[in-house]
Amino acid sequence: MSTYDLYYAAVRRVPRGRVATYGAIAREAGLPGRARQVGYALAALPDGHEVPWHRVVNARGEVSRRSAAIGYERLQQSLLEAEGVRFSEAGRINLDDFGWPLNHA
């Protein structure tokens, strides 16, 4: 199993209506300290995949900006809101309420 496959497996474990940070996904995959690599893995997902990429946010509880995809952040926010995840006026998700795993420190 490749490193990316480990990240994808961890993302698949994030329940509907919850979010995980890039760092939490790295830890879940057994590769702590590789949050940035999680981002690369998600950016490399092929069309037609079944990985719920939209459930991964940055450590501030925000949707991360992507330089190549216009409207990508709005899509991610819409998908999360459809699952019941709420955003503050500042565009942040309260990780105490919606973070996964629950001990997301």
C-alpha positions in Angstrom: 0.0 0.0 0.0 1.4 3.4 -1.0 1.7 6.4 1.4 -1.1 8.1 -0.6 -3.3 5.0 -0.1 -2.8 5.2 3.6 -4.0 8.8 3.6 -7.0 7.9 1.4 -7.9 5.1 3.8 -7.8 7.6 6.7 -9.9 10.1 4.9 -12.5 7.4 4.2 -12.9 6.9 7.9 -13.9 10.5 8.6 -17.7 10.3 9.3 -20.3 12.2 7.4 -20.8 15.6 9.2 -17.3 15.7 10.6 -14.0 17.1 9.4 -10.4 16.2 10.0 -7.3 18.4 9.7 -4.5 17.5 7.3 -2.4 16.7 10.4 -5.1 14.5 11.9 -5.2 12.5 8.6 -1.4 12.1 8.7 -1.6 10.8 12.3 -4.4 8.5 11.5 -2.4 7.1 8.6 0.5 6.5 11.0 2.6 9.2 9.4 2.5 12.1 11.9 4.1 15.4 10.8 3.2 15.0 7.1 0.2 17.2 6.8 1.5 18.9 3.7 1.9 15.5 2.0 -1.8 14.8 2.8 -2.6 17.9 0.7 -0.5 16.6 -2.2 -2.2 13.3 -2.0 -5.7 14.8 -2.1 -4.7 17.0 -5.0 -3.6 13.9 -6.9 -6.9 12.1 -6.6 -8.1 10.8 -10.0 -11.5 11.5 -11.5 -14.2 9.2 -10.3 -12.6 8.4 -6.9 -14.7 7.8 -3.8 -12.5 9.6 -1.2 -14.5 12.2 0.7 -11.8 14.8 0.2 -14.1 17.6 1.2 -13.9 16.5 4.8 -10.3 17.6 5.2 -9.6 21.2 6.3 -6.6 23.1 7.7 -5.7 23.4 11.3 -7.6 26.6 11.7 -10.8 24.8 10.6 -10.8 26.5 7.3 -11.1 25.3 3.7 -7.7 25.7 2.2 -7.2 27.7 -0.9 -6.2 25.9 -4.1 -4.5 28.0 -6.7 -5.5 25.9 -9.7 -9.2 25.4 -9.1 -11.6 28.4 -9.2 -14.7 27.8 -7.1 -13.2 24.7 -5.4 -13.4 26.2 -2.0 -17.1 27.0 -2.5 -17.7 23.5 -3.6 -16.0 22.1 -0.6 -18.0 24.4 1.8 -21.3 23.4 0.0 -20.6 19.7 0.4 -19.8 20.1 4.1 -22.8 22.3 4.7 -25.0 19.6 3.0 -23.6 17.2 5.6 -24.6 19.6 8.5 -21.2 21.1 9.1 -21.6 24.8 10.1 -19.2 27.6 9.3 -18.8 30.8 11.3 -19.1 34.2 9.7 -15.3 34.2 9.3 -15.5 30.9 7.3 -14.2 28.6 10.0 -15.5 25.3 11.3 -15.5 24.8 15.1 -13.2 21.8 15.4 -14.5 21.1 18.9 -18.0 20.6 17.5 -17.2 19.0 14.1 -13.6 17.8 14.3 -12.6 14.1 13.9 -11.2 12.3 15.6 -12.7 13.9 18.7 -9.3 14.1 20.4 -8.0 16.1 17.5 -5.4 18.1 19.4 
